[in-house]
Amino acid sequence: MGCLVLLFALISPRLALIATWLFTSLLERAFDSWLVPVAGFILLPWTTLAYVWMWRSGDAVEGLEWFLVGFAFLADLGTHARSRRG
């Protein structure tokens, strides 16, 4: 399943989030409510996707996993800056 989501993420992180929501229970385990994933889907899809998949590795995001989540956050900021510039 992870490889399929990775392929979806290369096309669109939002598509990967939808596939994660439909085919796994990772979103329900990583977040307590539905509000944070929906806000992440709209505003920070790369960050939400990275957080969910890092949560999968051990029921918490710890140590170097935060580096990947932070890198995804920077990717989201870059996407927003690029769209604003265009």
N, CA, C and O of each residue as an XYZ file, in Angstrom:
344
protein
N       0.820     -1.195      0.000
C       0.000      0.000      0.000
C       0.860      1.253      0.000
O       0.498      2.251     -0.623
N       1.999      1.215      0.693
C       2.859      2.385      0.785
C       3.378      2.841     -0.564
O       3.464      4.042     -0.821
N       3.727      1.897     -1.431
C       4.234      2.250     -2.765
C       3.145      2.905     -3.604
O       3.419      3.829     -4.369
N       1.928      2.435     -3.466
C       0.817      3.026     -4.202
C       0.567      4.457     -3.752
O       0.352      5.343     -4.579
N       0.595      4.682     -2.451
C       0.401      6.036     -1.928
C       1.547      6.932     -2.366
O       1.328      8.103     -2.675
N       2.772      6.401     -2.399
C       3.906      7.183     -2.869
C       3.721      7.602     -4.318
O       4.030      8.739     -4.674
N       3.226      6.712     -5.151
C       2.956      7.079     -6.539
C       1.874      8.147     -6.634
O       1.986      9.072     -7.438
N       0.829      8.026     -5.822
C      -0.207      9.054     -5.791
C       0.369     10.384     -5.308
O      -0.013     11.441     -5.809
N       1.290     10.339     -4.333
C       1.888     11.552     -3.793
C       2.718     12.268     -4.852
O       2.787     13.497     -4.852
N       3.347     11.519     -5.751
C       4.109     12.154     -6.822
C       3.194     12.908     -7.781
O       3.593     13.918     -8.360
N       1.982     12.423     -7.944
C       1.004     13.109     -8.786
C       0.397     14.277     -8.023
O       0.365     15.403     -8.519
N      -0.085     14.003     -6.811
C      -0.730     15.023     -5.997
C      -0.782     14.541     -4.548
O      -1.224     13.421     -4.291
N      -0.336     15.369     -3.598
C      -0.421     14.939     -2.203
C      -1.870     14.807     -1.727
O      -2.164     14.009     -0.837
N      -2.749     15.572     -2.306
C      -4.161     15.464     -1.924
C      -4.745     14.130     -2.378
O      -5.545     13.521     -1.667
N      -4.349     13.687     -3.542
C      -4.777     12.373     -4.023
C      -4.241     11.267     -3.115
O      -4.936     10.287     -2.845
N      -3.013     11.427     -2.651
C      -2.429     10.455     -1.727
C      -3.160     10.454     -0.387
O      -3.346      9.395      0.213
N      -3.576     11.627      0.088
C      -4.349     11.690      1.334
C      -5.695     11.004      1.178
O      -6.150     10.314      2.090
N      -6.328     11.185      0.042
C      -7.610     10.511     -0.196
C      -7.411      9.001     -0.236
O      -8.209      8.257      0.334
N      -6.353      8.539     -0.905
C      -6.078      7.097     -0.953
C      -5.768      6.555      0.441
O      -6.203      5.457      0.789
N      -5.024      7.315      1.237
C      -4.731      6.894      2.607
C      -6.006      6.804      3.425
O      -6.178      5.867      4.204
N      -6.890      7.756      3.257
C      -8.153      7.755      3.998
C      -9.052      6.597      3.565
O      -9.691      5.964      4.405
N      -9.107      6.315      2.259
C      -9.996      5.267      1.763
C      -9.496      3.857      2.073
O     -10.294      2.976      2.394
N      -8.185      3.635      1.981
C      -7.666      2.276      2.049
C      -7.001      1.897      3.365
O      -6.694      0.725      3.579
N      -6.771      2.866      4.253
C      -6.157      2.564      5.545
C      -6.909      3.296      6.646
O      -7.800      4.103      6.381
N      -6.540      3.006      7.869
C      -7.128      3.723      9.005
C      -6.107      4.650      9.657
O      -6.244      5.002     10.829
N      -5.089      5.042      8.905
C      -4.011      5.862      9.465
C      -4.480      7.246      9.890
O      -4.043      7.753     10.923
N      -5.356      7.862      9.116
C      -5.833      9.192      9.482
C      -6.610      9.167     10.798
O      -6.478     10.077     11.616
N      -7.408      8.139     10.998
C      -8.178      8.033     12.237
C      -7.272      7.796     13.434
O      -7.552      8.279     14.531
N      -6.177      7.047     13.231
C      -5.254      6.770     14.332
C      -4.359      7.959     14.649
O      -4.018      8.185     15.811
N      -3.976      8.720     13.631
C      -3.045      9.827     13.833
C      -3.732     11.069     14.397
O      -3.108     11.838     15.128
N      -4.997     11.274     14.070
C      -5.706     12.481     14.507
C      -6.953     12.092     15.295
O      -7.615     11.102     14.983
N      -7.263     12.886     16.320
C      -8.429     12.603     17.160
C      -9.734     13.061     16.529
O     -10.773     12.436     16.741
N      -9.699     14.140     15.760
C     -10.923     14.659     15.158
C     -10.767     14.723     13.647
O      -9.690     14.445     13.119
N     -11.802     15.076     12.973
C     -11.770     15.179     11.523
C     -11.316     16.558     11.061
O     -10.984     16.736      9.889
N     -11.297     17.538     11.966
C     -10.999     18.922     11.595
C      -9.553     19.112     11.139
O      -9.308     19.796     10.145
N      -8.608     18.527     11.839
C      -7.188     18.697     11.492
C      -6.864     18.065     10.134
O      -6.199     18.712      9.326
N      -7.302     16.834      9.843
C      -7.009     16.302      8.508
C      -7.652     17.102      7.373
O      -7.058     17.244      6.303
N      -8.850     17.619      7.597
C      -9.499     18.425      6.553
C      -8.735     19.729      6.342
O      -8.509     20.140      5.204
N      -8.337     20.379      7.434
C      -7.540     21.606      7.307
C      -6.195     21.306      6.649
O      -5.715     22.091      5.830
N      -5.590     20.181      7.002
C      -4.339     19.781      6.371
C      -4.512     19.467      4.902
O      -3.628     19.765      4.098
N      -5.625     18.878      4.540
C      -5.917     18.583      3.137
C      -5.989     19.870      2.321
O      -5.522     19.916      1.183
N      -6.568     20.899      2.896
C      -6.741     22.164      2.185
C      -5.468     23.006      2.203
O      -5.063     23.530      1.165
N      -4.831     23.144      3.370
C      -3.724     24.092      3.528
C      -2.333     23.479      3.399
O      -1.477     24.037      2.712
N      -2.097     22.340      4.051
C      -0.762     21.749      4.122
C      -0.803     20.252      3.799
O      -0.598     19.429      4.692
N      -1.061     19.889      2.553
C      -1.218     18.465      2.240
C       0.064     17.650      2.415
O       0.004     16.520      2.899
N       1.222     18.196      2.031
C       2.470     17.441      2.199
C       2.766     17.200      3.671
O       3.184     16.106      4.048
N       2.554     18.211      4.504
C       2.818     18.086      5.936
C       1.881     17.063      6.565
O       2.315     16.233      7.363
N       0.615     17.116      6.217
C      -0.358     16.165      6.759
C      -0.011     14.742      6.344
O      -0.065     13.822      7.160
N       0.341     14.562      5.092
C       0.694     13.233      4.606
C       1.950     12.701      5.299
O       1.997     11.536      5.692
N       2.960     13.549      5.448
C       4.193     13.122      6.124
C       3.920     12.783      7.583
O       4.452     11.796      8.092
N       3.105     13.576      8.264
C       2.788     13.323      9.667
C       2.063     11.983      9.825
O       2.382     11.193     10.713
N       1.098     11.746      8.959
C       0.326     10.496      9.042
C       1.224      9.290      8.819
O       1.127      8.307      9.554
N       2.093      9.344      7.825
C       2.947      8.197      7.542
C       4.063      8.047      8.553
O       4.537      6.931      8.767
N       4.498      9.116      9.181
C       5.485      8.991     10.256
C       4.817      8.485     11.536
O       5.451      7.790     12.330
N       3.556      8.825     11.741
C       2.806      8.322     12.894
C       2.669      6.806     12.802
O       2.682      6.113     13.820
N       2.541      6.299     11.594
C       2.374      4.871     11.359
C       3.555      4.074     11.897
O       3.384      2.935     12.332
N       4.739      4.651     11.875
C       5.939      3.901     12.226
C       6.022      3.549     13.708
O       6.783      2.650     14.065
N       5.274      4.216     14.585
C       5.373      3.858     15.991
C       4.378      4.539     16.914
O       4.669      4.721     18.096
N       3.233      4.913     16.417
C       2.179      5.560     17.207
C       2.596      6.890     17.803
O       1.973      7.365     18.753
N       3.629      7.492     17.265
C       4.038      8.847     17.638
C       5.084      9.298     16.634
O       5.757      8.478     16.009
N       5.211     10.596     16.489
C       6.258     11.149     15.639
C       7.385     11.558     16.562
O       7.213     12.432     17.412
N       8.538     10.930     16.399
C       9.646     11.157     17.322
C      10.949     11.326     16.561
O      11.099     10.831     15.445
N      11.883     12.027     17.173
C      13.250     12.108     16.688
C      13.377     12.639     15.274
O      12.859     13.707     14.947
N      14.080     11.875     14.433
C      14.352     12.309     13.064
C      13.110     12.316     12.176
O      13.128     12.885     11.084
N      12.047     11.693     12.635
C      10.800     11.733     11.868
C      10.292     13.163     11.754
O       9.667     13.524     10.758
N      10.561     13.984     12.777
C      10.151     15.384     12.728
C      10.889     16.133     11.622
O      10.369     17.111     11.084
N      12.100     15.683     11.278
C      12.832     16.298     10.188
C      12.069     16.141      8.882
O      11.975     17.089      8.103
N      11.526     14.959      8.633
C      10.752     14.732      7.416
C       9.469     15.550      7.414
O       9.082     16.096      6.381
N       8.806     15.640      8.562
C       7.591     16.449      8.658
C       7.933     17.924      8.414
O       7.193     18.628      7.727
N       9.051     18.389      8.977
C       9.488     19.770      8.752
C       9.845     20.018      7.295
O       9.546     21.086      6.762
N      10.482     19.047      6.641
C      10.795     19.173      5.227
C       9.510     19.252      4.395
O       9.442     20.015      3.432
N       8.504     18.474      4.760
C       7.218     18.525      4.069
C       6.551     19.885      4.276
O       5.911     20.411      3.367
N       6.704     20.453      5.481
C       6.161     21.788      5.753
C       6.825     22.824      4.853
O       6.155     23.703      4.311
N       8.149     22.718      4.695
C       8.854     23.637      3.802
C       8.404     23.454      2.354
O       8.322     24.428      1.606
N       8.115     22.226      1.955
C       7.592     21.977      0.613
C       6.226     22.629      0.436
O       5.941     23.187     -0.624
N       5.386     22.565      1.452
C       4.085     23.238      1.390
C       4.246     24.750      1.290
O       3.554     25.401      0.507
N       5.159     25.308      2.083
C       5.397     26.753      2.016
C       5.915     27.153      0.638
O       5.522     28.186      0.096
N       6.794     26.334      0.077
C       7.295     26.606     -1.264
C       6.198     26.558     -2.313
O       6.188     27.360     -3.246
N       5.283     25.628     -2.160
C       4.162     25.523     -3.087
C       3.276     26.751     -3.006
O       2.843     27.278     -4.031
N       3.001     27.217     -1.777
C       2.173     28.413     -1.611
C       2.887     29.645     -2.157
O       2.248     30.494     -2.779
N       4.185     29.762     -1.940
C       4.950     30.913     -2.436
C       5.003     30.913     -3.961
O       4.902     31.966     -4.589
N       5.162     29.737     -4.551
C       5.204     29.627     -6.007
C       3.857     29.985     -6.620
O       3.814     30.632     -7.666
N       2.760     29.578     -5.993
C       1.445     29.898     -6.534
C       1.137     31.372     -6.368
O       0.447     31.953     -7.205
N       1.627     31.983     -5.317
C       1.417     33.412     -5.107
C       2.204     34.222     -6.130
O       1.730     35.254     -6.605
N       3.401     33.760     -6.467
C       4.251     34.458     -7.420
C       3.660     34.403     -8.827
O       3.811     35.341     -9.609
N       2.989     33.298     -9.140
C       2.440     33.107    -10.494
C       1.169     33.804    -10.692
O       0.590     33.737    -11.776
